[in-house]
Amino acid sequence: MEALTVNAGSSPEQPGLLVDYLEPRWYAAYTSANHEKSVAEQLGVREVEHFLPLRSSVRRWKDRRVTLQMPLFPSYVFVRIALRNRFQLLQIPGVVHLVSFCGHPAPLQEEDIHAIRKCVSHDNQVQPHPYLQAGRRAQVKSGPLQGLQGIILRRKKRTRFIVSLDLIMRSVAVEIDETDLAPPV
């Protein structure tokens, strides 16, 4: 698919403005350590579409147990913005930069955000997992994760479905019934 360009005073050294520059897309915003929730709060105040996937974590202290909501991807908040508005995003305290390649912000695939949203809304606990690229691939044929593709991992007689975000090299795992799986299409 070719990108359409708008000729806005472009020169041979400087290509025309991409239409993608004007259209909102999902990006991974890298934040300062432990600032994900405050960045998400500021994005909400500024009415910027964002997604901060959280997971429950039980912590035991000497006198009690506490259930905390922790970021699924530490130091990352996903934002849907047009690149022309990125400087407003970078002014938010706690935002360090957008994940980039060769100096250009790299957009996430809509399917990746959709997959993470489905995993987070799944009844079983979603957990961070070491990044995986290789393994036995499968597609979920039924259940709440229907349609997702990922990697299957078996541990202690349990089947885990791994979804990886290649852009930030992070993965999440969800326990799944093996009967819900089929080979990828």
Secondary structure, DSSP 8 states (H G I E B T S, - for coil): ----EE-SS-BTTB--EEGGGTS-EEEEEEE-TT-HHHHHHHHHHTT--EE--EEEEEEE-SS-EEEEEEESSTTEEEEEE-GGGHHHHHTSTTEEEE-EETTEE-B--HHHHHHHHHHHHSSS-EEEE----SSEEEEE-SSTTTT-EEEEEEETTEEEEEEEETTTTEEEEEE--GGGEE---
